[in-house]
Amino acid sequence: MKWSEGMMGDQSGKVAIVTGSNTGIGFHMVRALASKGAMVIMACRDQEKAGVAMRRILEEFPGSEVSTSVLDLADLSSVRSFSEGFSSWADRLDILINNAGVMIPPKSFTKDGFELQFGTNHLGHFALTGHLLPVLETTDGSRVVTVSSIAHNPGVIDFDDLNGERKRYNKWGFYSQSKIANLTFSLELARRLERSGSGVSAIASHPGYSATDLQRYSLFWRFLNLIVAIPAKKGAEATLYAATEKGALEYPYWGPTGVIEMRGRTGRAKINRKASDEAVAKRLWEVSEDLTGVSFLSEG
């Protein structure tokens, strides 16, 4: 499929939230949406960096509507505060892009005691989606786009050791666990929204192998960024397609479709069968509700 950012339609009147958008693919998502007229909130932990990024966009597109707001996905109280603040003034939310993430950091934990990658990449976004669902429900044609990764393929959700406390910590294993959790969550969210009769759509995406700050913890991967990776702007395209195009509603997962989906044209990405396991998805949902204290679209 020949689709690029420049083909995106007018987004005037829409309100969008992009998490982790001060750099990398998230920055280019905000830039593209703002350039097409959307009001975009950059939901970021580091407000200094977010402010610099916002000013870059405003200088390039004077008159565009971009703002920043504090959101630390590794702190459930911050997720709640951000959501309450947004919901206090917003009467619509057309696009929620669950983009922020951490990748292969040294073993560490969120403020609430969860393994950092699972806690940030999945649980933080699970809670955020739940808190913002009432505003999404008021908006015709709204979408939740959750960014996964080709790294979801080797991922396994170890419900007996979600925090890596019972076995030797494998940072790549926990990254893959968080990414298959992202995709599993998105697929289950879509099923529950459909069953509830909601007009909200849930779609997942991945950026292929994009050169971003996500690889900052690995010297080897930073080197590969220079010779293998696609630019972050290109890596943002599949998510932008999922967030804005009518055709994206026909399939649940979009990404580059070249060799092992590292690069190439945007198209229908491959879903590992493990991510489609509905029993695992149901258990993940219930565990996520229990761990975050955020319940929504629950089944009797």
N, C-alpha and C positions, 0 to 999 in steps of 0.2 A: 504494500500500500504506500503510495506516494503522499505522505502527509508531513507537513513541517509547521513550525510555530507560526510562520507567516500566513498560513491558511486558516488560522483560527478566526472565528467570526467575532462580531461585535459583542462585548461583554458589559456594555453600559447598563447601569441599574442593578447589577449583580454585586453581592457582598461575598467575599472569599476570605478564608483564614488559611494560612500556610504555616505549618510549624517548622521550626529549624530553618528559617529562610534568610538568615543574614549572610549565608555563603553557599557555594555549591549549587546543586540542582534546585534547591528551594529558592535561592535568590533569583534564578532565571525563571522560575514559575511565577514569582511575584512580578518581576519585570514584564513578562509577557502579558499577564492578566491586566496589570495596570495600564499597559500601552494600548489595550483594547477597551479601556473604559471602566473596568471593574474597580470597586472600592476594596482594597486588600489590606488585611491586618497581618503584619509580620509577627508571629507569636514565637518569641525567642527568649532564651535564658539570659544571654549576654546583651543587655540593652545598649551598651556602648557600641559594640560591633553592629548591632541591628540599626542603630541611628546612622552610622556611616553608610551602611548598605542602602538604607531608605533615601538618604540624600543623593546618592549616586543615581537612583531611579528618578527622583524628582528633578534632578538637573537634566537628565536625558529626556524626560517627558513632563515638562512643566504643566501644572494643572491637573496632573494625575492624582488620584486619591489613595495615598499609602500612609499607613501609620504603624507604629510598633507597640507591642504590649508584652509585659513580662509573662513568660510561661516556662517553668522548669518541669519537664515531664518526669524527672527523677524525684519529684516531691508532690505527692498527691494533694497536699494543701494548696500548693501553687496552681495545680490543675483546677481545683475547685474555685479558687479566687479568680483566676482568669475567666473561667466560664461564667461565674456570677457577674463579674464586671461587664463582660460582653453582653450577656443576656439582659442586663439592666437597661441598656439603651437600644439594642438592636431589635428590629421587628422582623428581620429576615436573615437567613444565611443560605446562600445558594451553593457554595462550594466549601467543603472542609477537606483540606489535604493533610493527611497524617504522614508527614514527610520526615520529621526530625529523627535522628538516630545516632547511636554510638556503635563503634565497630572495633572489636578486639582490644579493648583497653586492658591494663593490668587488673587483676581480680579486685573488684570494688562493688559497693552496694549503694542503693538509693537511700534517700533520707528515711524511707519507711522500711528499710532492711531487705529489699529485694536485690538479687543479682542485677548489676547495673544494666546490662544489655536487655534482658527480658523485662526488667522493671521499666526501663525508659521506652524501648522500642515497641513493646506490646502493651504492658499494663497502663502506662501513662496515656497512650492513645485510646485504649479501651475506655478508661475513665473519662477522658475528654469527649469522646463520641457520645457516651451516655449523658453527660452533663449538657451537651449542646443539642441533643436530639429534639427536645421540645421546640427550639427555634428552627431547626431544619424542617420539622413537620409543618411549620406555618408557611413554608416557602414552596411554591409549585416547582416541581422539577429539580429539587435540590439533590446534591450528590455528596457522598463520602468517598474519597479516594485514599486508599491506604497503600503506602509504598512498601513493597516487599523487595525481593532480590533473587537473582539466580542462585544465591547461596541458600535459598530455602530447600533446594533439592536434597542435600545430605542431612537436613535438619530432622531431629526427632524431639518431640516434647516429652521430657522425662518428668512426669508428674510426681515421682518419688524423690526428685532432687532438683527442683526448679532453681534453687539458689547455689548449687554446686558445693554443698557442704559435706556430702557423703562420699564423694570421690574426688580424685585429682582434677583440678580445674583446667578445662580445655577452652581457651577463649574463643577459638574458632567454632567449636561445638556449640557454645552458648550463643554465639552470633547467629549461627544457622538455626538454632532453636527459636531465637527471637523472630527470625525472618519467616520461618514456616508458621509461627504463631500469627504473624501479620496477615499472611495469606489465608490461613485457616479461619481467622477472625472475620476477614472481609467476606469470605464465602458464606459463613454462618450468618453474618449480619444481613447479607442479601436475602437469605432464606427466611429469616425472622421478620424482616421488613415486608417481604411479600406475603407471608402468612398473616401478618397483622393488617394487611390492606393499606399499608403506608405508601405515600407517593415518593418517599425518599429512595434513592438508588445507592447501592454500595458496589464499588468497583475497585479492583486492585491494579497496581502497575509496578514496573521495575525499570531502573535506568540503565540496564546493561552494565558494562564496566566503565564507569565515568570517573574522570579525574577530579576528585574533590578532597576536602580536608578530612573526610571520613577515614582515609587511610593513614592519618598522621601518626598512628601508633606503630607503624611498620615501615622500616627503612626499605625493605625489599619491595613492598607494594608501592611506596612512593617512587621508587625507581621505575617500576612497571608503568606507573602513570605516564611517564615521559615517552614511552615507546609503544604502548598497547592501548591505553584508555582513549575513549572518545571525550570530547569537550563536555563540560557540565551542561552547557546550553543545549547540546544535542541530547544529553541524558535526560533532560527535563521534558522532552517532547512527548513521550508515551503517557506521562502523567497529565500533561496539559490536554492531550487528546481524550483521555479518560474523563477529565473534568469538564470538558466543554462540548464535545462532539456528539451528535445524536447517534451516530453509528456505534459509539462506544457502549451503548446500552445493550447491544446484541451479544456481548461476551464479557466474562467477569475479570479478565486479567490481560493487560496490555504491556508490551515492551518491545525492545529491539528484537528482530527475528533473524539476524545473521548467524554466523558460526557460534554455537553454544549460547546464543542470545547475548553475547558480549557487546555487539554493535549491530548496525544495520537499520533497515526501515522499521518504523512502528507497525506492529501487527499483533495478532493473537499469540500471546505467550503460552508456553507449555506449563501446565499445572501438574506438579508431582501428585501422584495418586494419594500419598499420605495426607496432603492438604485437603483432599476431598472426603476424608473419612468423617462421616457425620457423627459417629459416636465419640471420636476424639474431639471434634468441634464442640459438641454439647458439653463434654467434660471441661474443656478449656474455658468455655463461657462461664460455667458454674464456678470454677476455681477463680476466674478473673473477678467475678462478682464478689466472691468471698474475700479475696485478697485486697481489693480496692474499696470495698464497701459501696460500690456503685452498681445498682441493679436497674436494668431496663430490658424491655422486650423479653422478659422472663417467661418461661413456659411452666404451666401449672405443675 
